[in-house]
Amino acid sequence: MGSLSIPSDLHFVKGLDPVADFMAGTAVTDVIEVGGEGIGFLIYKGVGTTGTSTITVLACDDTTPTNSAAVPFWYKRIATTDSGWTAATAAGFTTTAGSSDMYLIAAPRDVFASSGYRYAQLSAAESANDPVLGGIAAFIYGLRYSPQPASLID
């Protein structure tokens, strides 16, 4: 077997656990401190026929969050094939109805710096109410240093 090379500049964080109706009403991920070059989210929609949601990225002032403001970001839809990257305004975008879609979202650090906030949260506001099975993973990308291991003993 050959060698394995996984990028060490990614730090994954749980965003929203997979559940049967993960975007019901307005669903938000955990609040995550933005580091490195920015934050990314991976939305994985499994089974769902007509449900859609408007996706926004929020800059937050703390982990509560006490204050938040929507910021612009980039996204791409991954279905049978990948779409190209699309710039989204602070108003966000609406997901496509149907099953088996992924959306990759990237919010560069500079959009948070201009807001004065250093935390992020992804929001999904249901626009067509129909249950969609799925979940959201988050990750910090472009870390200058690799995250510390849980243990220094092998």
C-alpha positions in Angstrom: 0.0 0.0 0.0 1.3 3.5 -0.9 1.6 6.4 1.5 -1.3 8.5 2.7 -1.2 12.3 2.5 -4.0 14.2 4.2 -3.8 18.0 4.3 -2.7 19.1 7.7 -4.0 22.6 7.3 -7.7 21.6 7.9 -9.3 21.4 11.3 -12.8 19.8 11.3 -15.5 20.8 13.7 -19.0 19.4 14.2 -21.5 21.9 12.8 -24.9 20.2 13.0 -25.6 16.6 13.7 -27.4 14.6 10.9 -31.1 14.2 11.6 -34.3 13.5 9.7 -35.4 17.2 9.4 -32.1 19.0 9.9 -33.2 22.4 8.4 -36.6 22.6 10.1 -37.6 26.3 10.7 -34.2 28.0 11.1 -31.4 25.7 11.9 -27.9 27.1 13.0 -24.6 25.4 13.5 -22.5 25.7 16.6 -20.6 29.0 16.8 -17.0 28.4 15.7 -13.9 30.6 16.1 -12.5 31.5 12.7 -8.8 30.9 12.3 -6.3 30.3 9.5 -7.4 31.6 6.1 -11.1 31.1 6.8 -14.0 28.8 7.6 -15.8 26.2 5.5 -19.0 24.3 5.8 -20.1 21.1 4.1 -23.9 20.6 3.9 -24.9 17.1 3.1 -28.5 16.7 2.0 -29.6 13.1 1.9 -33.2 12.2 1.3 -35.7 15.0 0.7 -38.1 15.8 -2.2 -39.1 19.4 -2.1 -37.6 21.0 1.0 -35.3 24.0 0.4 -33.5 26.5 2.7 -31.8 29.8 2.4 -28.2 29.5 3.5 -26.3 32.4 5.1 -23.0 32.7 6.9 -23.1 34.8 10.1 -20.2 36.6 11.7 -20.6 36.5 15.5 -19.1 38.6 18.3 -18.9 35.7 20.8 -19.9 32.1 21.3 -23.4 32.9 22.4 -23.7 34.8 19.9 -24.8 38.1 21.4 -24.6 39.9 18.1 -24.3 38.6 14.5 -24.2 39.9 11.0 -24.5 38.1 7.7 -21.4 38.2 5.5 -20.7 37.4 1.9 -19.2 34.0 1.0 -18.5 31.5 -1.8 -20.3 28.2 -2.4 -20.5 25.3 -4.9 -23.1 22.6 -5.3 -21.9 19.0 -5.6 -24.5 16.7 -7.1 -23.8 14.3 -10.0 -21.1 16.8 -11.0 -19.6 19.8 -9.2 -20.7 23.3 -10.1 -18.2 26.1 -10.2 -17.7 28.4 -7.3 -20.4 31.1 -7.0 -20.1 34.3 -5.0 -23.0 34.8 -2.5 -24.0 38.1 -1.0 -24.8 38.5 2.6 -28.4 37.5 1.7 -27.1 34.0 0.9 -28.6 31.5 -1.6 -31.4 29.0 -1.7 -30.7 25.2 -1.9 -32.1 23.1 -4.7 -35.0 20.8 -4.0 -34.2 17.1 -4.2 -32.1 14.4 -2.7 -28.4 13.6 -2.6 -26.8 17.1 -2.8 -23.8 18.6 -1.1 -22.9 22.2 -0.8 -19.3 23.4 0.0 -19.2 26.8 1.5 -16.1 29.0 2.1 -16.0 32.3 4.0 -12.5 33.8 3.9 -11.1 35.4 7.1 -11.2 38.9 5.7 -15.0 39.0 5.6 -15.0 38.5 9.4 -12.3 41.0 9.9 -14.3 43.7 8.2 -17.3 42.9 10.5 -15.0 43.2 13.6 -16.2 39.7 14.7 -14.1 36.6 14.9 -16.7 33.8 15.2 -18.9 32.2 12.6 -22.1 30.3 12.4 -24.0 28.9 9.4 -27.8 29.5 9.2 -30.3 27.6 7.2 -33.8 29.2 7.1 -36.4 26.8 5.7 -38.1 28.3 2.6 -40.0 25.2 1.4 -41.2 23.2 4.4 -40.5 19.5 3.6 -38.2 17.3 5.7 -34.7 16.8 4.4 -32.3 14.3 6.0 -28.8 15.7 6.4 -26.1 17.4 8.5 -23.4 20.0 8.4 -19.7 19.7 9.0 -17.5 22.7 9.5 -13.7 23.2 9.1 -11.1 25.8 9.4 -8.8 25.9 6.4 -5.3 27.3 5.8 -4.1 26.9 9.3 -0.6 28.2 9.9 0.1 25.5 12.4 -1.3 22.0 12.7 -3.7 21.5 15.5 -2.2 20.0 18.7 -2.8 16.2 19.0 -4.9 15.0 21.9 -1.9 13.0 23.1 1.8 13.2 22.5 2.2 9.5 23.4 1.8 7.1 20.5 
